[in-house]
């Protein structure tokens, strides 16, 4: 299986830096897991968009993963009350 390349938008990087250290480690581990498995169990396709999202505790990570490209783009990292709207 091919390994995917992760691209994280600068705004998502700032959001990641704002998380508590314990949660940040979990979110980073989950993001690295995306590079091995494009659509892991629990992944959901967002309606109306060509985006997917994974959950890590109370945080959500929406990302774009085109099938033909080996690049995953992470747009946002945030609390579920902010991202799921």
C-alpha positions as protocol buffer text, in pm:
chain_id: "A"
residue {
  index: 1
  type: UNK
  ca { x: 0 y: 0 z: 0 }
}
residue {
  index: 2
  type: UNK
  ca { x: 125 y: 344 z: -89 }
}
residue {
  index: 3
  type: UNK
  ca { x: 199 y: 599 z: 181 }
}
residue {
  index: 4
  type: UNK
  ca { x: 21 y: 931 z: 147 }
}
residue {
  index: 5
  type: UNK
  ca { x: 188 y: 1269 z: 190 }
}
residue {
  index: 6
  type: UNK
  ca { x: 31 y: 1504 z: 446 }
}
residue {
  index: 7
  type: UNK
  ca { x: -5 y: 1874 z: 376 }
}
residue {
  index: 8
  type: UNK
  ca { x: -124 y: 2085 z: 668 }
}
residue {
  index: 9
  type: UNK
  ca { x: -251 y: 2435 z: 600 }
}
residue {
  index: 10
  type: UNK
  ca { x: -84 y: 2710 z: 808 }
}
residue {
  index: 11
  type: UNK
  ca { x: -416 y: 2792 z: 976 }
}
residue {
  index: 12
  type: UNK
  ca { x: -455 y: 2428 z: 1083 }
}
residue {
  index: 13
  type: UNK
  ca { x: -101 y: 2433 z: 1222 }
}
residue {
  index: 14
  type: UNK
  ca { x: -191 y: 2733 z: 1440 }
}
residue {
  index: 15
  type: UNK
  ca { x: -504 y: 2557 z: 1561 }
}
residue {
  index: 16
  type: UNK
  ca { x: -298 y: 2248 z: 1645 }
}
residue {
  index: 17
  type: UNK
  ca { x: -49 y: 2456 z: 1845 }
}
residue {
  index: 18
  type: UNK
  ca { x: -338 y: 2598 z: 2047 }
}
residue {
  index: 19
  type: UNK
  ca { x: -451 y: 2257 z: 2172 }
}
residue {
  index: 20
  type: UNK
  ca { x: -352 y: 2126 z: 2515 }
}
residue {
  index: 21
  type: UNK
  ca { x: -35 y: 1913 z: 2495 }
}
residue {
  index: 22
  type: UNK
  ca { x: -207 y: 1583 z: 2576 }
}
residue {
  index: 23
  type: UNK
  ca { x: -474 y: 1636 z: 2308 }
}
residue {
  index: 24
  type: UNK
  ca { x: -218 y: 1766 z: 2060 }
}
residue {
  index: 25
  type: UNK
  ca { x: -20 y: 1442 z: 2081 }
}
residue {
  index: 26
  type: UNK
  ca { x: -331 y: 1235 z: 2016 }
}
residue {
  index: 27
  type: UNK
  ca { x: -436 y: 1451 z: 1720 }
}
residue {
  index: 28
  type: UNK
  ca { x: -87 y: 1434 z: 1565 }
}
residue {
  index: 29
  type: UNK
  ca { x: -86 y: 1055 z: 1602 }
}
residue {
  index: 30
  type: UNK
  ca { x: -426 y: 1039 z: 1431 }
}
residue {
  index: 31
  type: UNK
  ca { x: -303 y: 1262 z: 1148 }
}
residue {
  index: 32
  type: UNK
  ca { x: 5 y: 1042 z: 1094 }
}
residue {
  index: 33
  type: UNK
  ca { x: -230 y: 744 z: 1077 }
}
residue {
  index: 34
  type: UNK
  ca { x: -398 y: 904 z: 775 }
}
residue {
  index: 35
  type: UNK
  ca { x: -75 y: 875 z: 579 }
}
residue {
  index: 36
  type: UNK
  ca { x: -101 y: 495 z: 606 }
}
residue {
  index: 37
  type: UNK
  ca { x: -476 y: 457 z: 564 }
}
residue {
  index: 38
  type: UNK
  ca { x: -667 y: 711 z: 357 }
}
residue {
  index: 39
  type: UNK
  ca { x: -1010 y: 635 z: 500 }
}
residue {
  index: 40
  type: UNK
  ca { x: -970 y: 471 z: 842 }
}
residue {
  index: 41
  type: UNK
  ca { x: -1263 y: 321 z: 1035 }
}
residue {
  index: 42
  type: UNK
  ca { x: -1481 y: 599 z: 1172 }
}
residue {
  index: 43
  type: UNK
  ca { x: -1403 y: 833 z: 882 }
}
residue {
  index: 44
  type: UNK
  ca { x: -1705 y: 1020 z: 745 }
}
residue {
  index: 45
  type: UNK
  ca { x: -1763 y: 1195 z: 417 }
}
residue {
  index: 46
  type: UNK
  ca { x: -1891 y: 1549 z: 465 }
}
residue {
  index: 47
  type: UNK
  ca { x: -2214 y: 1619 z: 283 }
}
residue {
  index: 48
  type: UNK
  ca { x: -2199 y: 1873 z: 5 }
}
residue {
  index: 49
  type: UNK
  ca { x: -1819 y: 1865 z: -13 }
}
residue {
  index: 50
  type: UNK
  ca { x: -1545 y: 1639 z: -140 }
}
residue {
  index: 51
  type: UNK
  ca { x: -1401 y: 1629 z: 213 }
}
residue {
  index: 52
  type: UNK
  ca { x: -1371 y: 1368 z: 484 }
}
residue {
  index: 53
  type: UNK
  ca { x: -1325 y: 1398 z: 858 }
}
residue {
  index: 54
  type: UNK
  ca { x: -1189 y: 1184 z: 1137 }
}
residue {
  index: 55
  type: UNK
  ca { x: -1251 y: 1219 z: 1508 }
}
residue {
  index: 56
  type: UNK
  ca { x: -999 y: 1219 z: 1786 }
}
residue {
  index: 57
  type: UNK
  ca { x: -1177 y: 1257 z: 2116 }
}
residue {
  index: 58
  type: UNK
  ca { x: -1360 y: 1588 z: 2114 }
}
residue {
  index: 59
  type: UNK
  ca { x: -1158 y: 1719 z: 1818 }
}
residue {
  index: 60
  type: UNK
  ca { x: -1229 y: 1687 z: 1448 }
}
residue {
  index: 61
  type: UNK
  ca { x: -986 y: 1682 z: 1155 }
}
residue {
  index: 62
  type: UNK
  ca { x: -1144 y: 1758 z: 816 }
}
residue {
  index: 63
  type: UNK
  ca { x: -926 y: 1672 z: 517 }
}
residue {
  index: 64
  type: UNK
  ca { x: -930 y: 1638 z: 140 }
}
residue {
  index: 65
  type: UNK
  ca { x: -811 y: 1312 z: -9 }
}
residue {
  index: 66
  type: UNK
  ca { x: -845 y: 1276 z: -385 }
}
residue {
  index: 67
  type: UNK
  ca { x: -826 y: 911 z: -496 }
}
residue {
  index: 68
  type: UNK
  ca { x: -590 y: 980 z: -785 }
}
residue {
  index: 69
  type: UNK
  ca { x: -341 y: 1185 z: -584 }
}
residue {
  index: 70
  type: UNK
  ca { x: -118 y: 1063 z: -301 }
}
residue {
  index: 71
  type: UNK
  ca { x: -156 y: 1389 z: -105 }
}
residue {
  index: 72
  type: UNK
  ca { x: -387 y: 1451 z: 190 }
}
residue {
  index: 73
  type: UNK
  ca { x: -461 y: 1815 z: 272 }
}
residue {
  index: 74
  type: UNK
  ca { x: -570 y: 1896 z: 627 }
}
residue {
  index: 75
  type: UNK
  ca { x: -772 y: 2218 z: 639 }
}
residue {
  index: 76
  type: UNK
  ca { x: -875 y: 2261 z: 998 }
}
residue {
  index: 77
  type: UNK
  ca { x: -829 y: 2110 z: 1341 }
}
residue {
  index: 78
  type: UNK
  ca { x: -1073 y: 2205 z: 1609 }
}
residue {
  index: 79
  type: UNK
  ca { x: -1324 y: 2124 z: 1876 }
}
residue {
  index: 80
  type: UNK
  ca { x: -1637 y: 1949 z: 1754 }
}
residue {
  index: 81
  type: UNK
  ca { x: -1860 y: 2245 z: 1844 }
}
residue {
  index: 82
  type: UNK
  ca { x: -1665 y: 2460 z: 1597 }
}
residue {
  index: 83
  type: UNK
  ca { x: -1591 y: 2216 z: 1314 }
}
residue {
  index: 84
  type: UNK
  ca { x: -1917 y: 2020 z: 1279 }
}
residue {
  index: 85
  type: UNK
  ca { x: -2117 y: 2328 z: 1183 }
}
